[in-house]
Amino acid sequence: MDALDTTTDVETPEHIRFRHRAAGPSRRALAWLLDAIIQAGLYFVLVLLGLAMGFGGGGGFAIGFIALIAFAIQWGYYVFFETLWGGRTIGKRALRLRVVKEGGYPISFIDSVLRNLLRAADFLPGLYALGVLVMARDDRFRRLGDLVAGTMVVVEERERVAAPIKLVPPPQPVELEVLPSRPPLAAEEFEAVELFLRRLGMLSPAREAELAGMVAPIFAKRIGVRVQDGTRFLGLLHYRATERKKQ
C-alpha cells in the first residue's frame, strides 16, 4: 500500500528505489527565514567592516559597494553552503532538510547555481508567491528553480536501529532440536513474527496469547510439531531463523 503522506519514491538509473519525504512549504519557509536572518546579519557585519576600512567612499561608489555585498550574500550564500554541505544551508540543516537530485544523488555546484538563479523569479510578485504557487501544484513541492535544476528538497529522517530481540528465558537445546535450522518462513511471515515479538509487553497478556494462538499453530503444522505456548514458540522460531546471523 502506498503511503498517504508526502513520501515520494525515487528510482536511480541502476533501478534501485529509495523513499524520501518531500519537504513541504511550511518547513521550507522556516528554513528560509532562518537563512534570511543569517544573511541579514552577514550583510550588516560586512557593510560595517567595509565602511570602517574606507571602501564605502561616497556617493555612487558607496551605493555600488553596498549593492555588491548584497548581491554576493543573496546569491553566494545558498550556492556556497549547498555545495559545501551536500545540499544544506544553515537553515536547512537546522530543519533537517537537504536538496538532492531527482534521482536521489547529491547535487553539484552547477545544480545549486541553476536552482538559485531562479530564486528571484520565485519571489515574484512578493514573498515567494510564485514559488509557493508552483510548489502547491507539484507532488514533490518543487519550485521553479528545482524544476529547472532537476532537484527537490527532502526531509532527512532519523531512525533508530532496533535492538536485537532477546528471548527470556534463553532457548534450551531441547527446544531448538525439534525446529529446522532454516524455518520455512516467507519474508512477510518473518517480518510479521518479528513485529509481534517487538510488541510484547505493549499488549495485554490475554491479547498476546490470542494473537500467538492464531499464528503459531499455522507454523507448527507446517513444521510438524505441537505447540503448548504460542508466544514462546514464535520466539523460538524467530531465534532459529536469525541464529546464523548471530554467529
Buried (B, 14 or more C-beta within 10 A) or exposed (E): EEEEEBBBEBEEEEEEEEEBBBBBBEBBBBBBEBBEEBBEEBBEEBBEEBBEEEBBEEEEEBEEBBEEBBEBBBBEBBBBBBBEBEBBBBBBBEBBBBBBBBEBBEBBEEBBBBBBBBBEBBEEEEEBEBBBEBBEEBEBBBBBBBBBBBBBBBBBEEEEEEEEBEBEEEBEEEBEEEBEEEBEBEEEBBEBBBEBBEEBEEEEEEEBBEBBEEBBBEBBEEBEEEBEEBBBBBBBBBBBBBBEEEE
